[in-house]
């Protein structure tokens, strides 16, 4: 509702961010709040730098990082092994 004066309010508002937020939580580790915060900051910096260097790849870089992290550490960076 804070964005209502700036953009049109509709039922699908923010749906483009849900997938990115899911990737941040998975990379940080399910159940790790500190992991999600640090991963969000890190991925924000990486995505910003990617937009400067190679703008076409900025939408894909988060998911490439997610694949690499899950291949190396399936529980995420700060997650605990089950």
HTML snippet that shows the backbone in 3Dmol.js (N, CA, C, O; Angstrom):
<script src="https://3Dmol.org/build/3Dmol-min.js"></script>
<div id="view" style="width:600px;height:400px;position:relative"></div>
<script>
const pdb = `
ATOM      1  N   UNK A   1       0.812  -1.177   0.000  1.00  0.00           N
ATOM      2  CA  UNK A   1       0.000   0.000   0.000  1.00  0.00           C
ATOM      3  C   UNK A   1       0.867   1.258   0.000  1.00  0.00           C
ATOM      4  O   UNK A   1       0.416   2.334  -0.391  1.00  0.00           O
ATOM      5  N   UNK A   2       2.108   1.111   0.440  1.00  0.00           N
ATOM      6  CA  UNK A   2       3.002   2.267   0.420  1.00  0.00           C
ATOM      7  C   UNK A   2       3.325   2.701  -1.006  1.00  0.00           C
ATOM      8  O   UNK A   2       3.630   3.869  -1.246  1.00  0.00           O
ATOM      9  N   UNK A   3       3.259   1.776  -1.943  1.00  0.00           N
ATOM     10  CA  UNK A   3       3.567   2.097  -3.334  1.00  0.00           C
ATOM     11  C   UNK A   3       2.354   2.619  -4.090  1.00  0.00           C
ATOM     12  O   UNK A   3       2.491   3.036  -5.240  1.00  0.00           O
ATOM     13  N   UNK A   4       1.179   2.610  -3.488  1.00  0.00           N
ATOM     14  CA  UNK A   4      -0.049   2.998  -4.182  1.00  0.00           C
ATOM     15  C   UNK A   4       0.003   4.403  -4.783  1.00  0.00           C
ATOM     16  O   UNK A   4      -0.497   4.581  -5.894  1.00  0.00           O
ATOM     17  N   UNK A   5       0.569   5.401  -4.126  1.00  0.00           N
ATOM     18  CA  UNK A   5       0.612   6.717  -4.768  1.00  0.00           C
ATOM     19  C   UNK A   5       1.546   6.784  -5.981  1.00  0.00           C
ATOM     20  O   UNK A   5       1.421   7.682  -6.814  1.00  0.00           O
ATOM     21  N   UNK A   6       2.469   5.844  -6.079  1.00  0.00           N
ATOM     22  CA  UNK A   6       3.477   5.896  -7.143  1.00  0.00           C
ATOM     23  C   UNK A   6       3.092   5.008  -8.323  1.00  0.00           C
ATOM     24  O   UNK A   6       3.203   5.426  -9.476  1.00  0.00           O
ATOM     25  N   UNK A   7       2.640   3.790  -8.044  1.00  0.00           N
ATOM     26  CA  UNK A   7       2.296   2.842  -9.101  1.00  0.00           C
ATOM     27  C   UNK A   7       0.853   2.376  -8.929  1.00  0.00           C
ATOM     28  O   UNK A   7       0.248   2.551  -7.871  1.00  0.00           O
ATOM     29  N   UNK A   8       0.325   1.789  -9.976  1.00  0.00           N
ATOM     30  CA  UNK A   8      -1.035   1.277  -9.940  1.00  0.00           C
ATOM     31  C   UNK A   8      -1.096   0.023  -9.064  1.00  0.00           C
ATOM     32  O   UNK A   8      -0.247  -0.862  -9.176  1.00  0.00           O
ATOM     33  N   UNK A   9      -2.092  -0.042  -8.204  1.00  0.00           N
ATOM     34  CA  UNK A   9      -2.263  -1.203  -7.331  1.00  0.00           C
ATOM     35  C   UNK A   9      -3.058  -2.258  -8.085  1.00  0.00           C
ATOM     36  O   UNK A   9      -4.125  -1.975  -8.629  1.00  0.00           O
ATOM     37  N   UNK A  10      -2.529  -3.481  -8.114  1.00  0.00           N
ATOM     38  CA  UNK A  10      -3.243  -4.590  -8.750  1.00  0.00           C
ATOM     39  C   UNK A  10      -2.906  -5.885  -8.018  1.00  0.00           C
ATOM     40  O   UNK A  10      -1.955  -5.925  -7.238  1.00  0.00           O
ATOM     41  N   UNK A  11      -3.672  -6.938  -8.263  1.00  0.00           N
ATOM     42  CA  UNK A  11      -3.471  -8.191  -7.508  1.00  0.00           C
ATOM     43  C   UNK A  11      -2.129  -8.873  -7.728  1.00  0.00           C
ATOM     44  O   UNK A  11      -1.691  -9.644  -6.874  1.00  0.00           O
ATOM     45  N   UNK A  12      -1.473  -8.615  -8.838  1.00  0.00           N
ATOM     46  CA  UNK A  12      -0.203  -9.293  -9.110  1.00  0.00           C
ATOM     47  C   UNK A  12       1.002  -8.410  -8.788  1.00  0.00           C
ATOM     48  O   UNK A  12       2.103  -8.649  -9.285  1.00  0.00           O
ATOM     49  N   UNK A  13       0.792  -7.397  -7.962  1.00  0.00           N
ATOM     50  CA  UNK A  13       1.896  -6.521  -7.569  1.00  0.00           C
ATOM     51  C   UNK A  13       2.976  -7.312  -6.833  1.00  0.00           C
ATOM     52  O   UNK A  13       2.668  -8.056  -5.902  1.00  0.00           O
ATOM     53  N   UNK A  14       4.204  -7.164  -7.229  1.00  0.00           N
ATOM     54  CA  UNK A  14       5.308  -7.822  -6.556  1.00  0.00           C
ATOM     55  C   UNK A  14       5.536  -9.266  -6.958  1.00  0.00           C
ATOM     56  O   UNK A  14       6.405  -9.931  -6.393  1.00  0.00           O
ATOM     57  N   UNK A  15       4.780  -9.761  -7.915  1.00  0.00           N
ATOM     58  CA  UNK A  15       4.959 -11.162  -8.299  1.00  0.00           C
ATOM     59  C   UNK A  15       6.314 -11.393  -8.958  1.00  0.00           C
ATOM     60  O   UNK A  15       6.827 -12.511  -8.922  1.00  0.00           O
ATOM     61  N   UNK A  16       6.901 -10.365  -9.557  1.00  0.00           N
ATOM     62  CA  UNK A  16       8.223 -10.533 -10.167  1.00  0.00           C
ATOM     63  C   UNK A  16       9.325 -10.655  -9.111  1.00  0.00           C
ATOM     64  O   UNK A  16      10.413 -11.148  -9.410  1.00  0.00           O
ATOM     65  N   UNK A  17       9.056 -10.214  -7.889  1.00  0.00           N
ATOM     66  CA  UNK A  17      10.053 -10.307  -6.823  1.00  0.00           C
ATOM     67  C   UNK A  17       9.982 -11.617  -6.047  1.00  0.00           C
ATOM     68  O   UNK A  17      10.943 -11.990  -5.374  1.00  0.00           O
ATOM     69  N   UNK A  18       8.866 -12.309  -6.133  1.00  0.00           N
ATOM     70  CA  UNK A  18       8.686 -13.517  -5.329  1.00  0.00           C
ATOM     71  C   UNK A  18       9.712 -14.586  -5.694  1.00  0.00           C
ATOM     72  O   UNK A  18      10.226 -15.269  -4.808  1.00  0.00           O
ATOM     73  N   UNK A  19      10.013 -14.740  -6.959  1.00  0.00           N
ATOM     74  CA  UNK A  19      10.972 -15.764  -7.384  1.00  0.00           C
ATOM     75  C   UNK A  19      12.377 -15.394  -6.908  1.00  0.00           C
ATOM     76  O   UNK A  19      13.141 -16.268  -6.497  1.00  0.00           O
ATOM     77  N   UNK A  20      12.720 -14.113  -6.961  1.00  0.00           N
ATOM     78  CA  UNK A  20      14.039 -13.681  -6.496  1.00  0.00           C
ATOM     79  C   UNK A  20      14.160 -13.855  -4.985  1.00  0.00           C
ATOM     80  O   UNK A  20      15.204 -14.277  -4.488  1.00  0.00           O
ATOM     81  N   UNK A  21      13.094 -13.531  -4.254  1.00  0.00           N
ATOM     82  CA  UNK A  21      13.110 -13.712  -2.799  1.00  0.00           C
ATOM     83  C   UNK A  21      13.239 -15.190  -2.456  1.00  0.00           C
ATOM     84  O   UNK A  21      13.946 -15.543  -1.513  1.00  0.00           O
ATOM     85  N   UNK A  22      12.567 -16.062  -3.207  1.00  0.00           N
ATOM     86  CA  UNK A  22      12.694 -17.505  -3.000  1.00  0.00           C
ATOM     87  C   UNK A  22      14.138 -17.944  -3.205  1.00  0.00           C
ATOM     88  O   UNK A  22      14.660 -18.742  -2.427  1.00  0.00           O
ATOM     89  N   UNK A  23      14.785 -17.427  -4.247  1.00  0.00           N
ATOM     90  CA  UNK A  23      16.180 -17.786  -4.512  1.00  0.00           C
ATOM     91  C   UNK A  23      17.083 -17.316  -3.379  1.00  0.00           C
ATOM     92  O   UNK A  23      18.009 -18.029  -2.993  1.00  0.00           O
ATOM     93  N   UNK A  24      16.827 -16.130  -2.843  1.00  0.00           N
ATOM     94  CA  UNK A  24      17.642 -15.615  -1.735  1.00  0.00           C
ATOM     95  C   UNK A  24      17.508 -16.511  -0.515  1.00  0.00           C
ATOM     96  O   UNK A  24      18.506 -16.820   0.137  1.00  0.00           O
ATOM     97  N   UNK A  25      16.296 -16.932  -0.198  1.00  0.00           N
ATOM     98  CA  UNK A  25      16.076 -17.788   0.975  1.00  0.00           C
ATOM     99  C   UNK A  25      16.719 -19.157   0.775  1.00  0.00           C
ATOM    100  O   UNK A  25      17.305 -19.708   1.707  1.00  0.00           O
ATOM    101  N   UNK A  26      16.614 -19.706  -0.422  1.00  0.00           N
ATOM    102  CA  UNK A  26      17.211 -21.023  -0.687  1.00  0.00           C
ATOM    103  C   UNK A  26      18.733 -20.946  -0.622  1.00  0.00           C
ATOM    104  O   UNK A  26      19.372 -21.827  -0.046  1.00  0.00           O
ATOM    105  N   UNK A  27      19.317 -19.907  -1.204  1.00  0.00           N
ATOM    106  CA  UNK A  27      20.775 -19.776  -1.175  1.00  0.00           C
ATOM    107  C   UNK A  27      21.266 -19.544   0.247  1.00  0.00           C
ATOM    108  O   UNK A  27      22.273 -20.121   0.656  1.00  0.00           O
ATOM    109  N   UNK A  28      20.564 -18.707   1.001  1.00  0.00           N
ATOM    110  CA  UNK A  28      20.978 -18.412   2.371  1.00  0.00           C
ATOM    111  C   UNK A  28      20.818 -19.583   3.301  1.00  0.00           C
ATOM    112  O   UNK A  28      21.551 -19.696   4.284  1.00  0.00           O
ATOM    113  N   UNK A  29      19.884 -20.453   3.018  1.00  0.00           N
ATOM    114  CA  UNK A  29      19.627 -21.606   3.873  1.00  0.00           C
ATOM    115  C   UNK A  29      18.248 -21.495   4.496  1.00  0.00           C
ATOM    116  O   UNK A  29      17.932 -20.498   5.145  1.00  0.00           O
ATOM    117  N   UNK A  30      17.441 -22.502   4.303  1.00  0.00           N
ATOM    118  CA  UNK A  30      16.083 -22.479   4.838  1.00  0.00           C
ATOM    119  C   UNK A  30      16.134 -22.386   6.358  1.00  0.00           C
ATOM    120  O   UNK A  30      16.815 -23.178   7.009  1.00  0.00           O
ATOM    121  N   UNK A  31      15.417 -21.424   6.921  1.00  0.00           N
ATOM    122  CA  UNK A  31      15.360 -21.264   8.362  1.00  0.00           C
ATOM    123  C   UNK A  31      16.448 -20.395   8.956  1.00  0.00           C
ATOM    124  O   UNK A  31      16.484 -20.203  10.171  1.00  0.00           O
ATOM    125  N   UNK A  32      17.329 -19.868   8.134  1.00  0.00           N
ATOM    126  CA  UNK A  32      18.415 -19.025   8.626  1.00  0.00           C
ATOM    127  C   UNK A  32      18.133 -17.573   8.265  1.00  0.00           C
ATOM    128  O   UNK A  32      18.279 -17.175   7.109  1.00  0.00           O
ATOM    129  N   UNK A  33      17.732 -16.790   9.248  1.00  0.00           N
ATOM    130  CA  UNK A  33      17.427 -15.387   8.994  1.00  0.00           C
ATOM    131  C   UNK A  33      18.701 -14.616   8.667  1.00  0.00           C
ATOM    132  O   UNK A  33      18.712 -13.805   7.741  1.00  0.00           O
ATOM    133  N   UNK A  34      19.768 -14.859   9.414  1.00  0.00           N
ATOM    134  CA  UNK A  34      21.038 -14.199   9.130  1.00  0.00           C
ATOM    135  C   UNK A  34      21.539 -14.561   7.730  1.00  0.00           C
ATOM    136  O   UNK A  34      22.067 -13.707   7.017  1.00  0.00           O
ATOM    137  N   UNK A  35      21.376 -15.814   7.344  1.00  0.00           N
ATOM    138  CA  UNK A  35      21.778 -16.246   6.005  1.00  0.00           C
ATOM    139  C   UNK A  35      20.991 -15.538   4.922  1.00  0.00           C
ATOM    140  O   UNK A  35      21.550 -15.163   3.892  1.00  0.00           O
ATOM    141  N   UNK A  36      19.691 -15.351   5.145  1.00  0.00           N
ATOM    142  CA  UNK A  36      18.863 -14.658   4.157  1.00  0.00           C
ATOM    143  C   UNK A  36      19.251 -13.193   4.047  1.00  0.00           C
ATOM    144  O   UNK A  36      19.286 -12.642   2.946  1.00  0.00           O
ATOM    145  N   UNK A  37      19.541 -12.562   5.169  1.00  0.00           N
ATOM    146  CA  UNK A  37      19.923 -11.151   5.145  1.00  0.00           C
ATOM    147  C   UNK A  37      21.254 -10.972   4.419  1.00  0.00           C
ATOM    148  O   UNK A  37      21.372 -10.119   3.540  1.00  0.00           O
ATOM    149  N   UNK A  38      22.249 -11.770   4.783  1.00  0.00           N
ATOM    150  CA  UNK A  38      23.562 -11.648   4.145  1.00  0.00           C
ATOM    151  C   UNK A  38      23.514 -12.019   2.664  1.00  0.00           C
ATOM    152  O   UNK A  38      24.169 -11.386   1.836  1.00  0.00           O
ATOM    153  N   UNK A  39      22.735 -13.048   2.339  1.00  0.00           N
ATOM    154  CA  UNK A  39      22.602 -13.451   0.940  1.00  0.00           C
ATOM    155  C   UNK A  39      21.887 -12.383   0.136  1.00  0.00           C
ATOM    156  O   UNK A  39      22.272 -12.108  -1.000  1.00  0.00           O
ATOM    157  N   UNK A  40      20.854 -11.775   0.700  1.00  0.00           N
ATOM    158  CA  UNK A  40      20.149 -10.702   0.007  1.00  0.00           C
ATOM    159  C   UNK A  40      21.052  -9.522  -0.293  1.00  0.00           C
ATOM    160  O   UNK A  40      21.019  -8.967  -1.391  1.00  0.00           O
ATOM    161  N   UNK A  41      21.859  -9.139   0.689  1.00  0.00           N
ATOM    162  CA  UNK A  41      22.806  -8.043   0.460  1.00  0.00           C
ATOM    163  C   UNK A  41      23.848  -8.414  -0.607  1.00  0.00           C
ATOM    164  O   UNK A  41      24.155  -7.622  -1.498  1.00  0.00           O
ATOM    165  N   UNK A  42      24.372  -9.612  -0.496  1.00  0.00           N
ATOM    166  CA  UNK A  42      25.378 -10.056  -1.459  1.00  0.00           C
ATOM    167  C   UNK A  42      24.836 -10.174  -2.868  1.00  0.00           C
ATOM    168  O   UNK A  42      25.483  -9.743  -3.823  1.00  0.00           O
ATOM    169  N   UNK A  43      23.653 -10.753  -3.007  1.00  0.00           N
ATOM    170  CA  UNK A  43      23.080 -10.898  -4.338  1.00  0.00           C
ATOM    171  C   UNK A  43      22.666  -9.555  -4.920  1.00  0.00           C
ATOM    172  O   UNK A  43      22.714  -9.364  -6.136  1.00  0.00           O
ATOM    173  N   UNK A  44      22.261  -8.627  -4.064  1.00  0.00           N
ATOM    174  CA  UNK A  44      21.949  -7.286  -4.550  1.00  0.00           C
ATOM    175  C   UNK A  44      23.170  -6.606  -5.146  1.00  0.00           C
ATOM    176  O   UNK A  44      23.087  -5.974  -6.199  1.00  0.00           O
ATOM    177  N   UNK A  45      24.300  -6.739  -4.470  1.00  0.00           N
ATOM    178  CA  UNK A  45      25.548  -6.162  -4.977  1.00  0.00           C
ATOM    179  C   UNK A  45      25.966  -6.854  -6.267  1.00  0.00           C
ATOM    180  O   UNK A  45      26.366  -6.196  -7.228  1.00  0.00           O
ATOM    181  N   UNK A  46      25.873  -8.172  -6.290  1.00  0.00           N
ATOM    182  CA  UNK A  46      26.268  -8.921  -7.489  1.00  0.00           C
ATOM    183  C   UNK A  46      25.365  -8.580  -8.666  1.00  0.00           C
ATOM    184  O   UNK A  46      25.848  -8.400  -9.784  1.00  0.00           O
ATOM    185  N   UNK A  47      24.059  -8.488  -8.429  1.00  0.00           N
ATOM    186  CA  UNK A  47      23.138  -8.150  -9.516  1.00  0.00           C
ATOM    187  C   UNK A  47      23.381  -6.725 -10.012  1.00  0.00           C
ATOM    188  O   UNK A  47      23.315  -6.468 -11.214  1.00  0.00           O
ATOM    189  N   UNK A  48      23.659  -5.804  -9.099  1.00  0.00           N
ATOM    190  CA  UNK A  48      23.951  -4.432  -9.500  1.00  0.00           C
ATOM    191  C   UNK A  48      25.209  -4.338 -10.337  1.00  0.00           C
ATOM    192  O   UNK A  48      25.232  -3.633 -11.347  1.00  0.00           O
ATOM    193  N   UNK A  49      26.259  -5.040  -9.930  1.00  0.00           N
ATOM    194  CA  UNK A  49      27.501  -5.036 -10.711  1.00  0.00           C
ATOM    195  C   UNK A  49      27.306  -5.707 -12.063  1.00  0.00           C
ATOM    196  O   UNK A  49      27.898  -5.292 -13.059  1.00  0.00           O
ATOM    197  N   UNK A  50      26.481  -6.737 -12.096  1.00  0.00           N
ATOM    198  CA  UNK A  50      26.208  -7.414 -13.367  1.00  0.00           C
ATOM    199  C   UNK A  50      25.456  -6.485 -14.316  1.00  0.00           C
ATOM    200  O   UNK A  50      25.696  -6.508 -15.523  1.00  0.00           O
ATOM    201  N   UNK A  51      24.545  -5.666 -13.781  1.00  0.00           N
ATOM    202  CA  UNK A  51      23.816  -4.714 -14.634  1.00  0.00           C
ATOM    203  C   UNK A  51      24.752  -3.675 -15.232  1.00  0.00           C
ATOM    204  O   UNK A  51      24.500  -3.172 -16.327  1.00  0.00           O
ATOM    205  N   UNK A  52      25.820  -3.350 -14.530  1.00  0.00           N
ATOM    206  CA  UNK A  52      26.780  -2.377 -15.055  1.00  0.00           C
ATOM    207  C   UNK A  52      27.665  -3.022 -16.118  1.00  0.00           C
ATOM    208  O   UNK A  52      27.907  -2.428 -17.168  1.00  0.00           O
ATOM    209  N   UNK A  53      28.146  -4.230 -15.849  1.00  0.00           N
ATOM    210  CA  UNK A  53      29.107  -4.881 -16.740  1.00  0.00           C
ATOM    211  C   UNK A  53      28.428  -5.559 -17.923  1.00  0.00           C
ATOM    212  O   UNK A  53      28.849  -5.374 -19.064  1.00  0.00           O
ATOM    213  N   UNK A  54      27.381  -6.344 -17.667  1.00  0.00           N
ATOM    214  CA  UNK A  54      26.715  -7.139 -18.715  1.00  0.00           C
ATOM    215  C   UNK A  54      25.214  -7.159 -18.432  1.00  0.00           C
ATOM    216  O   UNK A  54      24.715  -8.127 -17.858  1.00  0.00           O
ATOM    217  N   UNK A  55      24.480  -6.108 -18.824  1.00  0.00           N
ATOM    218  CA  UNK A  55      23.069  -5.956 -18.440  1.00  0.00           C
ATOM    219  C   UNK A  55      22.156  -7.102 -18.877  1.00  0.00           C
ATOM    220  O   UNK A  55      21.164  -7.386 -18.206  1.00  0.00           O
ATOM    221  N   UNK A  56      22.470  -7.750 -19.969  1.00  0.00           N
ATOM    222  CA  UNK A  56      21.608  -8.834 -20.451  1.00  0.00           C
ATOM    223  C   UNK A  56      21.592 -10.024 -19.500  1.00  0.00           C
ATOM    224  O   UNK A  56      20.612 -10.768 -19.463  1.00  0.00           O
ATOM    225  N   UNK A  57      22.644 -10.212 -18.745  1.00  0.00           N
ATOM    226  CA  UNK A  57      22.750 -11.373 -17.854  1.00  0.00           C
ATOM    227  C   UNK A  57      22.277 -11.079 -16.436  1.00  0.00           C
ATOM    228  O   UNK A  57      22.322 -11.968 -15.585  1.00  0.00           O
ATOM    229  N   UNK A  58      21.825  -9.859 -16.158  1.00  0.00           N
ATOM    230  CA  UNK A  58      21.490  -9.508 -14.776  1.00  0.00           C
ATOM    231  C   UNK A  58      20.283 -10.278 -14.250  1.00  0.00           C
ATOM    232  O   UNK A  58      20.177 -10.495 -13.043  1.00  0.00           O
ATOM    233  N   UNK A  59      19.381 -10.692 -15.119  1.00  0.00           N
ATOM    234  CA  UNK A  59      18.214 -11.452 -14.669  1.00  0.00           C
ATOM    235  C   UNK A  59      18.542 -12.921 -14.418  1.00  0.00           C
ATOM    236  O   UNK A  59      17.797 -13.615 -13.726  1.00  0.00           O
ATOM    237  N   UNK A  60      19.642 -13.392 -14.973  1.00  0.00           N
ATOM    238  CA  UNK A  60      19.986 -14.811 -14.891  1.00  0.00           C
ATOM    239  C   UNK A  60      21.028 -15.107 -13.819  1.00  0.00           C
ATOM    240  O   UNK A  60      21.122 -16.237 -13.340  1.00  0.00           O
ATOM    241  N   UNK A  61      21.808 -14.099 -13.440  1.00  0.00           N
ATOM    242  CA  UNK A  61      22.954 -14.323 -12.554  1.00  0.00           C
ATOM    243  C   UNK A  61      22.530 -14.885 -11.199  1.00  0.00           C
ATOM    244  O   UNK A  61      23.245 -15.709 -10.631  1.00  0.00           O
ATOM    245  N   UNK A  62      21.395 -14.462 -10.674  1.00  0.00           N
ATOM    246  CA  UNK A  62      20.932 -14.967  -9.369  1.00  0.00           C
ATOM    247  C   UNK A  62      20.660 -16.465  -9.435  1.00  0.00           C
ATOM    248  O   UNK A  62      20.985 -17.206  -8.507  1.00  0.00           O
ATOM    249  N   UNK A  63      20.070 -16.899 -10.526  1.00  0.00           N
ATOM    250  CA  UNK A  63      19.727 -18.314 -10.647  1.00  0.00           C
ATOM    251  C   UNK A  63      20.960 -19.167 -10.942  1.00  0.00           C
ATOM    252  O   UNK A  63      21.018 -20.326 -10.533  1.00  0.00           O
ATOM    253  N   UNK A  64      21.929 -18.616 -11.633  1.00  0.00           N
ATOM    254  CA  UNK A  64      23.195 -19.339 -11.819  1.00  0.00           C
ATOM    255  C   UNK A  64      23.911 -19.519 -10.485  1.00  0.00           C
ATOM    256  O   UNK A  64      24.462 -20.584 -10.207  1.00  0.00           O
ATOM    257  N   UNK A  65      23.899 -18.480  -9.670  1.00  0.00           N
ATOM    258  CA  UNK A  65      24.504 -18.579  -8.342  1.00  0.00           C
ATOM    259  C   UNK A  65      23.755 -19.596  -7.497  1.00  0.00           C
ATOM    260  O   UNK A  65      24.369 -20.365  -6.758  1.00  0.00           O
ATOM    261  N   UNK A  66      22.419 -19.603  -7.604  1.00  0.00           N
ATOM    262  CA  UNK A  66      21.621 -20.563  -6.840  1.00  0.00           C
ATOM    263  C   UNK A  66      21.962 -22.000  -7.235  1.00  0.00           C
ATOM    264  O   UNK A  66      22.090 -22.867  -6.371  1.00  0.00           O
ATOM    265  N   UNK A  67      22.108 -22.251  -8.521  1.00  0.00           N
ATOM    266  CA  UNK A  67      22.460 -23.593  -8.987  1.00  0.00           C
ATOM    267  C   UNK A  67      23.841 -23.995  -8.474  1.00  0.00           C
ATOM    268  O   UNK A  67      24.028 -25.116  -8.001  1.00  0.00           O
ATOM    269  N   UNK A  68      24.805 -23.083  -8.567  1.00  0.00           N
ATOM    270  CA  UNK A  68      26.160 -23.396  -8.106  1.00  0.00           C
ATOM    271  C   UNK A  68      26.210 -23.667  -6.606  1.00  0.00           C
ATOM    272  O   UNK A  68      26.877 -24.601  -6.161  1.00  0.00           O
ATOM    273  N   UNK A  69      25.505 -22.849  -5.831  1.00  0.00           N
ATOM    274  CA  UNK A  69      25.506 -23.047  -4.374  1.00  0.00           C
ATOM    275  C   UNK A  69      24.835 -24.362  -4.015  1.00  0.00           C
ATOM    276  O   UNK A  69      25.322 -25.086  -3.147  1.00  0.00           O
ATOM    277  N   UNK A  70      23.721 -24.683  -4.671  1.00  0.00           N
ATOM    278  CA  UNK A  70      23.027 -25.927  -4.337  1.00  0.00           C
ATOM    279  C   UNK A  70      23.790 -27.160  -4.786  1.00  0.00           C
ATOM    280  O   UNK A  70      23.627 -28.233  -4.205  1.00  0.00           O
ATOM    281  N   UNK A  71      24.622 -27.026  -5.814  1.00  0.00           N
ATOM    282  CA  UNK A  71      25.464 -28.157  -6.206  1.00  0.00           C
ATOM    283  C   UNK A  71      26.560 -28.409  -5.178  1.00  0.00           C
ATOM    284  O   UNK A  71      26.899 -29.556  -4.889  1.00  0.00           O
ATOM    285  N   UNK A  72      27.110 -27.331  -4.628  1.00  0.00           N
ATOM    286  CA  UNK A  72      28.203 -27.454  -3.659  1.00  0.00           C
ATOM    287  C   UNK A  72      27.667 -27.736  -2.260  1.00  0.00           C
ATOM    288  O   UNK A  72      28.175 -28.615  -1.563  1.00  0.00           O
ATOM    289  N   UNK A  73      26.641 -26.992  -1.849  1.00  0.00           N
ATOM    290  CA  UNK A  73      26.103 -27.100  -0.503  1.00  0.00           C
ATOM    291  C   UNK A  73      24.581 -27.160  -0.574  1.00  0.00           C
ATOM    292  O   UNK A  73      23.935 -26.113  -0.558  1.00  0.00           O
ATOM    293  N   UNK A  74      23.998 -28.331  -0.650  1.00  0.00           N
ATOM    294  CA  UNK A  74      22.545 -28.480  -0.857  1.00  0.00           C
ATOM    295  C   UNK A  74      21.659 -27.832   0.204  1.00  0.00           C
ATOM    296  O   UNK A  74      20.497 -27.544  -0.080  1.00  0.00           O
ATOM    297  N   UNK A  75      22.158 -27.594   1.399  1.00  0.00           N
ATOM    298  CA  UNK A  75      21.348 -26.980   2.450  1.00  0.00           C
ATOM    299  C   UNK A  75      21.420 -25.459   2.403  1.00  0.00           C
ATOM    300  O   UNK A  75      20.767 -24.799   3.211  1.00  0.00           O
ATOM    301  N   UNK A  76      22.183 -24.886   1.492  1.00  0.00           N
ATOM    302  CA  UNK A  76      22.360 -23.440   1.417  1.00  0.00           C
ATOM    303  C   UNK A  76      23.625 -23.034   2.149  1.00  0.00           C
ATOM    304  O   UNK A  76      24.283 -23.855   2.788  1.00  0.00           O
ATOM    305  N   UNK A  77      23.955 -21.755   2.045  1.00  0.00           N
ATOM    306  CA  UNK A  77      25.217 -21.286   2.641  1.00  0.00           C
ATOM    307  C   UNK A  77      25.215 -21.354   4.160  1.00  0.00           C
ATOM    308  O   UNK A  77      26.224 -21.728   4.758  1.00  0.00           O
ATOM    309  N   UNK A  78      24.103 -21.000   4.796  1.00  0.00           N
ATOM    310  CA  UNK A  78      24.041 -20.978   6.249  1.00  0.00           C
ATOM    311  C   UNK A  78      23.079 -22.034   6.809  1.00  0.00           C
ATOM    312  O   UNK A  78      22.778 -22.034   8.003  1.00  0.00           O
ATOM    313  N   UNK A  79      22.603 -22.926   5.946  1.00  0.00           N
ATOM    314  CA  UNK A  79      21.661 -23.953   6.404  1.00  0.00           C
ATOM    315  C   UNK A  79      22.359 -25.113   7.074  1.00  0.00           C
ATOM    316  O   UNK A  79      23.550 -25.352   6.874  1.00  0.00           O
ATOM    317  N   UNK A  80      21.590 -25.830   7.877  1.00  0.00           N
ATOM    318  CA  UNK A  80      22.120 -27.004   8.575  1.00  0.00           C
ATOM    319  C   UNK A  80      21.738 -28.263   7.811  1.00  0.00           C
ATOM    320  O   UNK A  80      20.635 -28.353   7.271  1.00  0.00           O
ATOM    321  N   UNK A  81      22.633 -29.222   7.763  1.00  0.00           N
ATOM    322  CA  UNK A  81      22.343 -30.494   7.105  1.00  0.00           C
ATOM    323  C   UNK A  81      21.277 -31.251   7.872  1.00  0.00           C
ATOM    324  O   UNK A  81      21.282 -31.274   9.103  1.00  0.00           O
ATOM    325  N   UNK A  82      20.375 -31.861   7.150  1.00  0.00           N
ATOM    326  CA  UNK A  82      19.293 -32.604   7.812  1.00  0.00           C
ATOM    327  C   UNK A  82      19.744 -33.996   8.214  1.00  0.00           C
ATOM    328  O   UNK A  82      18.962 -34.758   8.782  1.00  0.00           O
TER     329      UNK A  82
END
`;
const viewer = $3Dmol.createViewer("view");
viewer.addModel(pdb, "pdb");
viewer.setStyle({}, {cartoon: {color: "spectrum"}});
viewer.zoomTo();
viewer.render();
</script>
